[in-house]
Amino acid sequence: MIERPLRTWRTARYYVLGTPGAAVRDIWFVCHGYGQLAASFAQGLEPLASAERIIVAPEALSRFYLDALDQGGASRRVGATWMTREDREAEIGDYVGYLDAVYATVLGELPTVGARVHVLGFSQGVATVVRWLALGNARADALTLWAGGLPHDLALDDYAERFSRMTVTIVAGERDRLVGEEPLAAARARLFASGIDHELVRFAGGHRLDDAVLRQLAGAR
């Protein structure tokens, strides 16, 4: 049996909070975690949207049912994932190209240039945005890695210059059962070893966004 790759068109979706216009000075691209959908994830960042700031939330290309076949019927919950281990290189290439397209579309619709770009990845979205900013064409001024791990197969040294031009922040809840102290320390060690300066922000919570930290990040311009 011979495996043959085939590129095909498909429809993706992304959500925008706020109104793109001449007043926009701050653009946030936010990537959700495993099993989430972009619309519900973006709602957690809605307080940050303003006349000067828009929030752009792309949704991962692969959706699936979160509930078992015998649970929920027509009301079964749906989530999305950025990739799995199956055909992973192709999936990474697909989502990097997809995020580049969202980025180009959003910036192309703005009547002004020079807006500050902030990229945030949550949980599975952390590895997603790190790969995107390393392998894709997007430019970011700030990068927030929230409650997730760095991609183990990406040589950060090769992209250190690119990441060093960003303000990098790691955010982790003190009661996050999915991101404990050991993986957090390992991620920081990798960044330091590659010469990528960053700040660590902690909050008293679990595996979730935190309003106070979001406002802190939005105000740190």
Secondary structure as GFF3:
##gff-version 3
##sequence-region A 1 221
A	DSSP	beta_strand	14	17	.	.	.	ID=ss1
A	DSSP	beta_strand	26	31	.	.	.	ID=ss2
A	DSSP	alpha_helix	38	43	.	.	.	ID=ss3
A	DSSP	three_ten_helix	46	48	.	.	.	ID=ss4
A	DSSP	beta_strand	53	58	.	.	.	ID=ss5
A	DSSP	beta_strand	62	65	.	.	.	ID=ss6
A	DSSP	three_ten_helix	73	75	.	.	.	ID=ss7
A	DSSP	beta_strand	78	81	.	.	.	ID=ss8
A	DSSP	alpha_helix	88	109	.	.	.	ID=ss9
A	DSSP	beta_strand	116	122	.	.	.	ID=ss10
A	DSSP	alpha_helix	124	135	.	.	.	ID=ss11
A	DSSP	beta_strand	142	146	.	.	.	ID=ss12
A	DSSP	three_ten_helix	156	159	.	.	.	ID=ss13
A	DSSP	alpha_helix	160	164	.	.	.	ID=ss14
A	DSSP	beta_strand	167	173	.	.	.	ID=ss15
A	DSSP	alpha_helix	181	193	.	.	.	ID=ss16
A	DSSP	beta_strand	199	203	.	.	.	ID=ss17
A	DSSP	alpha_helix	211	219	.	.	.	ID=ss18
###
